[in-house]
Amino acid sequence: MALDVVIVSFRSRELLRECLHSLRERPPLRPLRVFVVDNASGDGTVELVRGEFAWVDLVAAPRNLGFAAASNLAIRRGDGEYVLALNPDTRVLDGSLDRLLELMDARPEIGVCGCRLLRPDGSLDHAARRAFPTLLGTIGHFSGLGRGERAPRALAQYRLPWVESGPVDAVNGAFMLMRRRALDEVGLFDEGYWMYFEDLDLCYRFHQAGWVVWYEPSATVVHVKHGSSGDFRSARLNVAFHYGMFRFWRKHYARRRHVLVNLLAYAGLGAKLLGSLVRSGVARRLEARAR
């Protein structure tokens, strides 16, 4: 069964180079096609791919389409039985792709599978597996109260520290191995999300359709977190991030919640957006001065 790898790139030329090298050096033992959509980076990414990776199917978008729309464009170009949505700031390690593909071959109920994500320093990226958001879990995550080792489950549910492997609510969009038959059933990424939360939305729809979302830590990929966006989000990314939370809540939760709960959630999102814009703006200015 063939594998299509879909990578959306934006101003991450050197990271993309390492990612593509890892795919070339550690391909799975089955047919592989790699699709790269460059979202008008203007940093030489298109020239890099054309010059060093002629085997890659490249789309040079005329503008920044966002993650969901660019991913869907590439997914539609392929026809492999499996589709891997892969971030350009990742590096595939030996045997990881084969291990997950064999798992999905053996378990046809799995619609999407994620792997263990390690940061370059060897620490675990806890966002590799996640639960669907709750008010308490969101408060716990963004306040930091849910990140400690002894945090109660209600506050720590964002990162699911008690799940070693197996079925989870969601896996991270940096690495999502999906069954094309399942995608044909539930649909592709929701293009109403420009950036952020489209992975959570898709996992939610997999669950609604009866497909299993699986986290498998025996396969490992290195993830340079924020490799494309930087440590401090721009105003546009900050707005996109918080809009993604709003859209997810409105789309999947609001109809089943009391109007006062919805108003509380939206007010909290608005306050958090305002605080994030201020903090990121200050941090980016300090960083620019330091340079």
Secondary structure, DSSP 8 states (H G I E B T S, - for coil): --EEEEEEESS-HHHHHHHHHHHHHS--SS-EEEEEEE-S--SSHHHHHHHH-TTSEEEE-SS---HHHHHHHHHHH---SEEEEE-TTEEE-TTHHHHHHHHHHH-TTEEEEEEEEE-TTS-B-GGGEE----HHHHHHHHHSTTSSTT--HHHHTTT-TT--SEE-SEE-TTEEEEEHHHHHHH-S--TT-SSSSHHHHHHHHHHHTT-EEEEEEEEEEEE-TTTTT-SS--HHHHHHHHHHHHHHHHHHTGGGS-HHHHHHHHHHHHHHHHHHHHHHHHHHHHHHHH-
